Amino acid sequence: MTWSTGLAERGRLEEAARAFHAQQVARCAELGIEAGGYPLSHLAIRVPTWHDYVLARDAIEAYATSNLENVWNGRPISKIVLAEPIEVGEGLSIPLIELIPPFHQRVYRMGLEHLGFVVGAGHRDFIEEHRDVLTGQQFQSPVCMPVYRLFDDYTHVKFYEISLGDVCLLEGARFEGFQHADWHPADANAGPYEIGC
């Protein structure tokens, strides 16, 4: 689902997340990856402007318990822990939203952009087994090296050894209440490349 300000409302986000999960799992199955049984790390949402980011962050925080917002690649990104995870299937739920403001490197999908799946201790074996259908790997930190598949509509699936929330904790962060980075663009409504991202 592409971005609209109403997407951050709990009911609409739940509906969109279920459809997105089903779509991405089906796409993975076509590649020989049975993603449907993996626990979920997070759902990433990208927004086109800083103004949209603040509106979405405020809306999602209304049904969350805490966040962690830090500056990454020149702009803040917020990891928001939901008070009640979003159920997307039997025994499967999304505990965390990764909210990302305007993109910084290339074309990205606005709205629901990627799902993070937790592969667990078999992460390296997973990579070897599916190397031919994976697009690449990110080396974000010593404890965060997900592999991913990019689809034609610029959405992704990412496969982690541990969840993004657990990565944050291992790196020394704490999810305690709501705190926001002191960061402001010159124009909150400017397009992605105009604000220096």
C-alpha positions in Angstrom: 0.0 0.0 0.0 1.3 3.4 -0.9 1.6 6.2 1.6 -1.4 8.2 2.8 -1.7 10.0 6.1 -4.6 7.7 7.2 -2.3 4.7 6.9 -0.9 5.3 10.4 -4.3 4.8 12.0 -4.4 1.5 13.9 -7.3 -0.1 12.0 -6.0 0.8 8.6 -2.5 -0.2 9.4 -3.7 -3.6 10.6 -5.6 -4.2 7.4 -2.8 -3.1 5.2 -0.2 -5.1 7.2 -2.1 -8.3 6.8 -2.4 -7.8 3.1 1.2 -6.8 2.8 2.4 -9.9 4.7 0.3 -12.2 2.6 1.6 -10.6 -0.6 5.3 -10.8 0.4 5.0 -14.3 1.7 3.4 -15.4 -1.6 6.2 -13.7 -3.5 8.8 -15.4 -1.4 7.1 -18.8 -2.0 7.5 -18.3 -5.8 11.2 -17.9 -5.2 11.4 -21.1 -3.0 11.5 -19.3 0.3 8.9 -20.4 2.8 8.7 -17.2 4.8 5.3 -17.7 6.2 6.5 -19.6 9.3 9.2 -17.2 10.4 8.5 -14.8 13.3 8.3 -11.1 12.3 10.8 -8.6 13.4 9.1 -5.4 12.2 7.2 -3.6 9.5 8.9 -0.7 7.8 6.9 2.4 6.6 8.5 5.1 4.5 7.0 8.5 4.2 7.8 11.2 1.5 8.3 14.3 3.7 9.4 15.2 7.2 5.9 16.6 7.8 4.4 13.2 7.0 7.0 11.5 9.3 5.9 13.6 12.3 2.2 13.0 11.6 2.7 9.3 11.3 5.0 9.1 14.3 2.5 10.9 16.5 -0.4 8.7 15.3 1.5 5.4 15.8 2.9 6.4 19.2 -0.8 6.9 20.4 -1.1 3.0 20.4 2.5 2.2 21.4 4.5 1.9 24.6 7.9 3.3 23.6 10.2 4.3 20.8 13.9 4.6 19.9 14.6 7.4 17.5 18.2 7.9 16.3 19.8 9.6 13.3 20.8 7.2 10.6 22.2 8.2 7.2 21.5 11.9 7.8 17.9 11.7 9.2 16.0 10.3 12.1 14.5 6.8 12.0 12.1 5.7 14.7 11.6 2.2 16.0 8.2 2.1 17.7 7.1 -0.7 20.0 3.4 -1.4 19.7 1.3 -1.8 22.9 -0.5 -4.7 21.1 1.3 -6.3 18.2 -0.5 -6.4 14.9 -1.6 -10.0 14.1 -1.1 -11.0 10.5 -1.7 -14.7 10.8 -2.1 -17.6 13.2 0.7 -17.1 15.8 2.3 -14.4 13.8 2.4 -10.7 14.8 4.3 -7.5 14.2 5.7 -6.1 17.4 7.5 -3.0 16.1 7.1 -0.4 13.4 10.2 1.1 11.7 9.2 4.6 10.5 11.5 6.1 7.9 11.4 9.6 6.6 12.5 10.6 3.0 14.9 8.3 1.3 18.6 9.0 0.9 20.2 6.8 -1.8 17.8 5.6 -4.5 14.2 5.0 -5.3 12.1 3.5 -2.5 8.5 2.6 -2.1 6.5 5.0 0.0 4.1 3.4 2.5 4.6 -0.2 3.5 8.2 -0.7 2.3 9.5 -3.9 3.8 8.8 -6.7 6.3 11.6 -8.1 8.5 11.5 -11.8 9.2 13.6 -13.5 12.0 15.4 -16.6 10.7 17.3 -17.3 13.9 20.5 -19.2 14.4 20.2 -20.8 10.9 20.7 -17.4 9.3 24.0 -18.3 7.5 22.5 -21.6 6.2 19.5 -19.6 5.0 21.8 -17.3 3.1 23.6 -20.2 1.4 20.4 -22.0 0.5 18.7 -18.9 -1.0 21.7 -16.9 -2.3 20.5 -17.2 -6.0 17.2 -15.4 -5.3 18.5 -12.8 -2.8 19.2 -9.3 -4.0 21.9 -8.4 -1.4 23.0 -8.1 2.2 23.2 -5.1 4.5 26.1 -4.7 7.0 24.5 -2.3 9.5 26.4 -3.4 12.6 28.3 -6.6 13.9 24.9 -7.9 15.2 22.7 -6.7 12.3 23.5 -8.1 8.8 20.1 -8.9 7.2 19.8 -10.2 3.6 17.0 -9.0 1.4 15.0 -9.4 -1.7 13.9 -6.4 -3.7 10.7 -6.8 -5.8 9.7 -5.0 -8.9 7.4 -2.6 -7.0 10.4 -1.5 -4.8 9.1 -3.3 -1.8 11.4 -5.7 0.1 11.6 -8.6 2.4 14.5 -8.7 4.8 15.7 -11.8 6.8 17.5 -11.2 10.1 19.2 -13.5 12.6 17.6 -11.7 15.5 14.8 -9.1 15.5 15.5 -5.4 15.0 14.3 -4.7 18.5 16.7 -7.2 19.9 19.5 -5.7 17.8 18.8 -2.3 19.4 19.0 -3.8 22.9 22.3 -5.7 22.1 23.7 -2.4 20.9 23.0 -0.8 24.2 19.8 1.1 23.4 16.7 1.0 25.7 13.1 1.4 24.8 11.9 3.6 27.6 9.0 6.0 26.9 9.1 8.3 23.9 12.1 10.4 23.0 12.7 12.3 19.7 15.8 13.4 18.0 16.5 17.1 17.8 16.5 17.3 14.0 14.6 19.7 11.7 14.9 20.2 7.9 14.8 23.6 6.4 11.5 22.7 4.7 9.3 20.1 6.3 7.3 19.6 3.1 10.3 19.4 0.7 10.8 16.3 -1.4 13.4 13.7 -0.4 16.4 15.1 -2.3 15.7 18.7 -1.4 16.3 18.2 2.3 19.8 16.7 1.9 18.9 13.1 2.6 
